[in-house]
Amino acid sequence: MTSATTLTASLLLPLLGAILVAATGRWPNIRETATLSTAILLFVLVCSLWPSRFDGIDQIVLLEPVPGGTLALHLEPLGMLFALVASFLWIITSLYAIGYMRAQGESNQTRFYTAFAVAMAATMGVAFAANLFTLFVFYEILTLSTYPLVTHSGTEKARRAGRVYLGILLTTSTLLLLPAVIATWLFAGTLDFKAGGILQGRVSNAVAGMLLLLYFFGIGKSAAMPFHRWLPAAMVAPTPVSALLHAVAVVKAGVFSMLKVTTYVFGTDLLSGISISQWLIYVSLATILLASLVALRQDNLKRRLAYSTISQLGYILLAGQLGNATGLIGGGLHIANHAFGKITLFLAAGAILVATHKTEVSAMSGLGRRMPLTFACFLVGSLSVIGLPPLGGFWSKWYLLLGSLRAEQWLAMLVLIISSLLNVAYLLPVSVRGFFSAPLASGDETFNPVPWPCRIAMAITASGCILLFLAAGPLVRLLETIGL
């Protein structure tokens, strides 16, 4: 199979998987086998593209629905990284979901797995988009395909969260992102991504600044404040959906898209001359700090993790505005490192819910003695998000600090250090309370064993946090080849 064929297959395979899941819904074992098989095969396809990551595969045009707007795929280093992370973690999330959804007795499981597969197809479209039009189309498909997952429970609270989810993401993309894409086409005469940017020499710095502002807030999935409320609202969804939103697809699609725009639409030369870029650095830093402070006040574990995600996304938004290769490497690494760290935290939170039905941190005293694997995995994920060696999160924060130093952004360096201390303050108490606090006196001693698929999934992602520290070299070399 040629690389061009593999690119197309990586987009079509999850759609085929969605059809198979829908067709086998009456037979849960077959349905879940189809889900896992599709996820594994997709990861194999993406891995087979690794040898071609530097070859500059020509665009693959799928169709041209509007004049000048082609749906086209292309392989480049940043997309290669995102596709690898997303496709691998789909396997883990699917494995976890099988144990979780059965243990919780969730209804509409066929719809859940079908929507999940469609969302992964959209994610592959975002990862391998060759131009802004393709990116925008699959970005919107991702929003729509994840709506049934957010509202999965069907309660009024879930429907209300779904309205917030759709309202913010569709409004920002329609009113801000789409005009930016159209304006880029009018000014540049093309929407194709290009090393060094397509706007260089075609627009003034003032116009470029306005376009950058539209992209920054129009890509609402990156959850920059004040367009972040959809993310904590979506925590009403089942834990596997939270893992999808925070680690595998949605938020990572947002920050990935922003990195891709700053790299291949603006380029560092143009970006360095845009004064608004400095203000967007301040917005990124404010998002990092404010979200961390809000996380400190959350007793509900999933909401605490949700605001932690908003803060961590600010790191990647900052990387896109630093305007140098070192910062971009840090942002790319953080896509992978945060994905593994945060998915570990959410999988552990879901395991606690399955076993004890507890959702508040204050009620988790002593649980680590009954659930040592779960709380040990939570500790590993926490330390990676904090950025301590020997865990992968150390490298991404190290490169972000170096990128801030090279850009002479002293405030950014200070905020990165302070935010890491805040990470300690809101993440470590969960494990400390679980292992070292006395169990709370309670008349309810119900305790359900954590399903084995959930335990295996947590162990794999926690191990991934360590592996990303020990074997970061290939990812760094991959990101060094991005045309700036």
N, C-alpha and C positions, 0 to 999 in steps of 0.2 A: 504494500500500500504506500503510495507516494505521500509526501508531507501535505500536499494540497488536498488530497483525498481525505487524509486524516483530520485536517482542520474542519472540513465539511462534516465528516462523520461525528466529530466531537459535539457538533451542534445538533445533529439529527438523532444521535443515539438516545439522549435523555427523553426526547419526544416519543421515540419508539417505546422506550421504557414506560412512559406515562400511559401509552395505549395498552401495553401489556398488563400494567397494574390495574387499569380500569376494567379490562376484560376478565381478569381473574379475581375480581373482588369477592366472589362467593366462596373462594377457597383461600383462606388466610395464609396458609403455609406456602402455596404457590405464588400468591401475590407478593409476599415478603421475599421469597426467593428471587422473583423477577426484579424487585427493588434493589436487593444487594448485588445481584449479577450485573445489572445495568451500571450501578455505581462503580463496581470493580473494573468492568470493561472500559468505562469512561476514563478512569485513572490510568489504565494501561495505554489507552490511545494517547492521552496527554503526555505520558512518559515517553512514548515513542517519538514525540516531537523534539525531545531534548537534544539529540544530535544535530538537529536542523536549526537550533536556536540562534546561531550566528550567520546562517546562510542567506538571509534576506529573501525569503520565499515571496514570490510575486503575489499581488492581490488576487483573491478568488472572488469574482463577482457572482453573487447568487441571483440577483435580479435588480431591476431598476424601476421601482414603483412610481417614481416621479422624475421628471426631467432634471438631470443633474444630481439626483439622489440615488446612489446605488447602495444596496445591501452587500457589503463586501467584507471578507475576512483576511487577516494578515497576522503573521507570527512576528512578535518582537519581544525583547527580554522581559519587560515589565508585565506584559500579558502572559508570558510563559510562567512567570512566578505565580501570578494570581490564579491561573488555571490549575497549576499543580496543587496549590493549597486548597482551593475550593473542591476539586475533584476528589482529593484524598479524604478531606473531612466530610464529604458526602457519604463515603463508605462508613465512617465512624458514627456519624449522626444517624444514619439508617439503622445500623446495628443497635445503637442505643435506643432508638425509637421503637424498635420491635419489642424490647423488654419493657420499656416505659409505658407504651400505649396499651399493651396487654395487661400489665400490672394495674394500671389505672382504670381499666375497662372502658377506654375512650370509645365514643361512637364515631361513625363516619371515617373509619380508618382508611378505607379505599380512597375517598376524596383527599384525605391528608397526603397519602403517598403519591397520588397522581399530581396534586398541586406542587408537591416537593420536586418531582421530576421536571415539571414544566419550568419551575423556578431555576433549576440547575441548567436547563437548556438556555434560558435567558442569561444566566451568569456566564456561560461559555461564549455567548454572543457578545457580551460586554468585554470579556477578556480578550477576544480575538478580533474586535472591531477594527476595521481598516480606516474608518473615517468617522466624522462626527455624526453623520446621519445614522449609520449603523449603530453607533453607541447610543444615540437617543432612542431609537426604536426598541432595542433590547432593554435599555434602562426602564422604559415605560412598561414593557412586558413583565419585567421583574416585579415592578410595583403591583400590577394587577394580579399576577399569579400568586403572590404571597398574601393578598388580602384574605382569601378563604382560610389561610393558615392562622392569621391573626384572630379571625372571628370564629375559629374552629368550634369552640364550646357552644356557640349559639345563644349565649346569655345576653341580657341587655347591656351588661358591662362590656362584654366582648364586642357587641355591635357598635357601642359608643366608641370603644377604642379603635375599631375599624374605620369609623368615620373620621376620627382624628388622623389616623394613619394615611388614608387616601386623601383627605383634605389637604394636609400639609405637603405631601409628596407630589400630588398632581398639580397643586397650585404653584409650587415653586418651579416645577419643570415646565409648566405651560406658560406662566407669566414671566419667568426669568431665563430659564435654560433655553427654551425654544427660540425666543428672540435673539439670544446670543449666538446660537447656531446659524440662524438666518443672516444676521449681521456679518458673521465671519465669512459666510459664502459670498455675500455682496462685496466685502472689502478684499478678500483674498482670491476670489474666483475659484476656489476649491475647498473641499471639506476633508481631503485626505490628510491623515497624520503624516508629518514629515520631521525628520531629525533637524533640530534647530528652529522649528516653528514655521508656520505658514503666514503669520502676520508681520514678521520682520520686514521693515521697509515698505509696508503697505498701509500702515495706519500711524497716526501720531501717538505720542505717549498718552495724551489725554483720552483719546478714543480707546486705546488699548486698556487703559485703566478702567474705563466704564465697562468694557467687555469682560475684563477679569472679575469685576464686582458681580456681574450677572452670572458668570459661571460659578463663582465661589458660593453664592447663596442659592443659585438655581439648582445645583446638585444637592438637593435636600437630604439625600441619603447619608451624606457625610456628617449630618447632625450638628453643624455649627450653630452656636447660639445666635439668634433667638429661634431658629427653626429646628429645634431639637425635641419638642414635646411628643412627637409621634413615637419616639423610641421607648421612653418609659411607659407610655400608654399601651404599647404593644406587649408589655410583659404579662398581660392577662392570658396570653396564648400558652399552650403546653410547652414544657421545657425544651423538647426537641426543636420547636419553632424558635424559641429564644436563642438556641444555639445557632440555628440557621440565620437569624437576623443579625446576631452579634459577631459571628465568627466565619461562617461559610460564605454567605452571599451578600445580603442587603447592604449593611454598613460598609463592608469591604468594597463592594461595587461602587459606593459613593466616593470613598477616599481614593480608590484606584482611578476612577474617572477623573478626579481633580488632578492627580499626579500626571495622568496621561495628557490632559489639556494643557497644563503648565509646561510640560516637556515638549509636546509635539504640535501645539497650536501657538504658544507664545515663544518658548525657548528662553534660555537664561539671559541672552544678550538683551532681548526686549524687556524681560521681566525686571532686570536690574535697573532699568530706567523709568519704571512705573512707580510713582509716589504712592498710589493706592495700595501697592503690594506691602508697604510698610504698615499701613493701617490694618491690612488683613493679617499681618503677623500679630498685631495687638489683639485682633478678634480671636485668633487661634489660641493665644496665650490666656485670654480671658476665659475661653471655653475650657481650657485645661484646668485652670484654677477653680472657677466657679462650680463646674461639675464635680470636682473632687470634694469641695466643701459641702455640696448638697449630698453627695454620697455618704459623707460622715454622719449625716443626720438620719439616714434611712435604717430602720430596724428590719423592714422586709428585705430578705436577702436578695431576691431577684431585682428589686428596685435599686438596691445598693450597687449591684453589678451593672445595671443599666446605666446609671450615672457614671460609673467607672468607665464604661465603654465610651460615653460621650467625651469624657476627658482624654482617653487614649486616642480617640480619633483626632483630637486637636493636635496631637504630636505629628500625625501624618499630614494634616493640613499645613502645619508649620513647615514641614519638610518641603512642601511644594512651593512655598514662598521664599525660602532662603536663597534660592537662585544659584546653588552650586551642586556639584556632583556628589560631594560627601553627604550633604543633607538629603539628597534624593536616595542615596544608598540606604541611609537610616530610615527614611520613610518606607522604602520597599521592604526592608527587613522587618519593619514593625508591622506591616501587613501580615507577614507570616508568623512572627513571634506573638503578636497580640491574638491572632486567630487561635493558636494552639493554647496559649495561656487562658484566654477567656472562655473557650469552649470547655476546657477542663473545669473551670469554676462553675459554669452553668450545668454541666453534667453532674457534678457533685451536688449542686443545689437540688437538682431533680431527684437524685438518689435519696437525699435526706427527706424530700417530700414523700416519695414512694414508701420509705421505711417507717416514717414517724408522723407524716402529715403536718410537719412543722415548717413554717415559712419565715418566722421571725428569728433574728439572730439572738435576741435575748432569751429565747426558749431552747437554745441548742447547747446549754451547759451540760458537759459530761457526755455528749453523744459520741465524741471521738473514741471513747473507750468501747462503745458497742459497734462503731462503724470505722475501724482504724484505716481501712483502705480508702474509704471515701474522704475522710478528713486529711489523710496524708496526700492524696491527689489534690485536694483543695489547697493545701499548703504549697505544693510544688507549683501549681498554677499561680498562686498569689506571689510567690517569690519571683517568678518569671515576669509577671506584669510589673512588679516593683522594679525589676531590672538588676537583680543580684546574680553574680556568677555562682555556680556553673550552669546557668539557665539562659535560654536564647534571648530573653528580653534585655540582657546586659548589652549585647552587641548593637541592637537598634538604638538604644538610648546613648551608647557611646558615640555612634556615628552622628546622631542628632546633636550631641554636645559639640563634636568636632565641626559639624556643619555650621552651627551657630557661632562658634569661635572664628571660623574663616569668614563668615559674613559680618563679623564684629557686632553680633547681636547679643550684647551682654545681658540685657533683660531676659532674653530667651533662655540663656544658660541658667540664670538664677531661677526662673520659673520651672525649668526642667528638674532642677535639684529639689525645689520646694515640693513640686507635685509628687516626686518619688517618695518623699517623706510622708505626704498625705496618703499615698498608696499604702504605705506601711500602717498608717493610723486606721484605715477603714477595711483593710483586708486581713491583716494578721490576727486581729481580735477574734475572728471567726474560728480559726484553728486553735488559738490559745484557749478560748472558752470551751471548745469541744473536747480538748485533751486534758486541760488542767483544772477547770471549774467543777465544783461538785454538782451532780445532777439535781435538777429542780424537783422538789416534792410535787407529785402529781398523782391523781387517781387514775389517770389514763396511761396504762403501761403497754398499749398496743405497739407492736414492733413487727414489721413485715420484712422479710429478707429482701435485699436488693437483688433484682434479677441478674443472672450472670451476663447477659449481653451488656447491661449497664456497667457492670464492674470491668469487663474487658475493655469497653470503649474508654472509660476513664483512665485505665492503666496505660492504654496506647497513647492518648493525647498527653498525659503527664510525662511519659517517656519521650514524646516528641519535643517537649520543652527542653529536655536535657540534650537531645540529639541536635537541636538547632544551635546550641552553644558549641558542641564539639565539632560539628561539621558545617559551620557557617561559610567556610571558604568558597565552595561552589556557588552559593547564592550571591556572595559579594562579587565574585568575578562575573557572574551573569549581569548584575546590576551595573557594574562598571562599564559595560558595553552599550548602555543606553545612549543614543545620540543626543547630545545636549546642545 
